[in-house]
Amino acid sequence: MSKVAFIFPGQGAQFVGMGKDLYENFSIAKNFFDEADDALNFSIKKICFEGSEDDLKLTANTQPAILVVSVIISEILKSQGIFPEVAGGHSLGEYSALVAANSIKFSDAVVLVHKRGIFMQEAVPVGEGSMAAIIGLDDATIIDACEKASEVGEVQAVNFNCPGQIVIAGKVRGVEKAVEILKTAGAKKSVILPVSAPFHSNLMKPAAIKLSAELDKISISNADFPVASNFTGNLQNSAQEIKENLVAQADNPVKWIDCVNSMKNFGADIFVECGPGKTLSNFNKRIDKKLKNFNAENSDSLKKTSDALKV
C-alpha cells in the first residue's frame, strides 16, 4: 500500500508574490497569513506579496515567509482529504514538517524561525561566510578537500542533498580554497551560493545555543506521525528527541539523502513537495527514480496534485 510523505523546502525557494493566489482563493491561507502577521508584529504577508527581492532574501524574513506558505499548502491538502503518513523538510523545512505533524504550534514556529534567521546571521557577519554547491564528486573527495582547505579558513560539507550534489560552507577563504581543490579533482561544476551566512557549519554554534534557549520557551508535543530529522537522517516522534535534534540541526550537516531513504523505508513512495519551487522533487529523482513526486506551490499545481492523489 502506498504511503504519502509531505516534504517541505528550505531557503532559496522563495520568490516575491508567493502565496498571493492562495490568499485570494482559500480562507485557510488568509487565516494563516493573518495569524503569522499577528505573531511576528510585522506583515510577512506584505513581504511575500509585494516586498522587494532584497527584503525577502534577508534570512530573518525568508524563513518565516517560506514556512507560512508551506504550512498553508499542507493544510489545504489536508482539508481536501490528502494526509501525510510521514514528513520531512530541508533545513528550515523541518520546522514546517513539525507544524504539519502538530508537534510545534504554527504561531510559535513562525516566531521561532524568524529568530533562527536573526541568530544565524549574527553568528557570522555578512561577508565573512560563504557556501558553494559542488556537482559531480563523491562525498569522500569533498570531505577530504574541505579538511585540506580548512588550513586557510574553516570549511565543511553541510548539505548532502542527492548523489553528486553536496553543499559546502564556512569562512570565505576556506570555501574558495576548497572550490579550487575540487575543480582540480574533477568537479563538473561549483557554484558559490547567494546566501548571507554559512548555514549548518560549525560556525553556526552561537546560533544553536540561542535557539536552544528559545526552544525552552515553547511547548513541543510528540509528533502525530514520524518526521525525518536533518541531524540524524532518521525518523523521530518524541518531543524530547525533536527538540534536541532541532538544536543540533543549526550547526550540523543536513542529511537529506538519509531523510528521504528513511521516509522511503517507512513505506512512502509518493512525495508531495509543499511550498515554493521543485528543488526537493528534483533531489528525489536523483536519490531514487522510482519515487512518485508531486509539488504544490500555487492554486494550479495544488489542484493538479490534489486531483491526482484523491482516491
ZIURMO-V533667 format. One record per run of one state. SS is the DSSP state (H for helix, E for strand, L for the rest). FROM is the first residue (numbers start at 1). LEN is the number of residues. If there is no record, write none. Layout:
BEGIN
[[SS & FROM & LEN] [SS & FROM & LEN]]
END
This chain:
BEGIN
[[L & 1 & 2] [E & 3 & 6] [L & 9 & 11] [H & 20 & 6] [L & 26 & 1] [H & 27 & 14] [L & 41 & 3] [H & 44 & 7] [L & 51 & 2] [H & 53 & 5] [L & 58 & 1] [H & 59 & 21] [L & 80 & 6] [E & 86 & 4] [L & 90 & 3] [H & 93 & 8] [L & 101 & 3] [E & 104 & 1] [L & 105 & 1] [H & 106 & 18] [L & 124 & 5] [E & 129 & 7] [L & 136 & 3] [H & 139 & 11] [L & 150 & 5] [E & 155 & 8] [L & 163 & 2] [E & 165 & 7] [H & 172 & 13] [L & 185 & 4] [E & 189 & 4] [L & 193 & 9] [H & 202 & 15] [L & 217 & 3] [E & 220 & 1] [L & 221 & 5] [E & 226 & 3] [L & 229 & 6] [E & 235 & 2] [L & 237 & 2] [H & 239 & 11] [L & 250 & 4] [E & 254 & 1] [L & 255 & 1] [H & 256 & 10] [L & 266 & 2] [E & 268 & 7] [L & 275 & 4] [H & 279 & 9] [L & 288 & 4] [E & 292 & 5] [L & 297 & 2] [H & 299 & 11] [L & 310 & 2]]
END
